Amino acid sequence: MKNVLILLVVAVAVVSSPRLLLAQYAMDMTLDNPSYLQFEAMEARVVVRNDTDRLLLIGGLRETAVVEFSIRRNNQAVQRRRPGMLVENVLIMPGQTRELKVDLGRYYDVQQFGLYEITASLVADGVRLFSSPRVVDVVPGLELSSVVRAVPNHPSRMRRYTLRYWSRNDREMLFLCVVDEKEGVNYGVHVLGPVVRVVLPEMSFDQLGNVKVKHQSDNGVFAYTTLKSTVDGVVLVRQQIENDDIKAPGGRRLVD
């Protein structure tokens, strides 16, 4: 009888062991791109699966489960630049898988040029589970053109609008980067889509703060993007894709 009781105690201890519970959670992390332009949003996608028979609350008041990141740039640790939980009040039901999105640039300085090694971790029931490390490169991109314009109704506030391109998913992509000319404050990296550099992209501005970009996105296809520049920032308004009949010198069509 005594031996039976001992076996029962051991069985309960094993079932309640945090390390056994750890085996009933699964997690991994991915990033959308292997490289990012400086100041471009870098979003990590953390996938967590709960294979236990109880609820998993990530980022609750009692912090029973927490998502964290370890980031290194050129083999140097990147410190958090603002406090707070990265994921708050996310409930994962038994048998459920959830994808959690974290804007890394909001909490970490990932805007400097260089190679970053990023690893996500899930702390639950007193143990820590790690994702596979991901390596991304932060780059300046290749400049096509650059223009300085004042913010409407604020002539002393000058912004530099730079069109850059970079290869992504086997295609060259066009970006509009906006930076305060004096203070260097970033006002966004806007992805304008694929670019074919047969025709140089064009930028135009008006007194209302509209910023218009025309660029060739495919054979005979052009994208017309409108953004709005105000004292608070630069936001995308709309983008239209149109077929254009562009002809080369001598009347020959550039594309058919």
Secondary structure by P-SEA (a helix, b strand, c coil): caaaaaaaaaaaaaaacaaaaaaaccbbbbbcccccccccbbbbbbbbbbcccbbbbcccccccbbbbbbbbcccccccccccccccccccccccbbbbbbbccccccccccbbbbbbbbbbbcccbbbbccbbbbbbccccccbbbbbcccccccbbbbbbbbbbbcccbbbbbbbbbcccccccccccccccccccccbbbbbcccbbbbbbbbccccbbbbbbbbbcccbbbbcbbbbbbbbccccccccccc
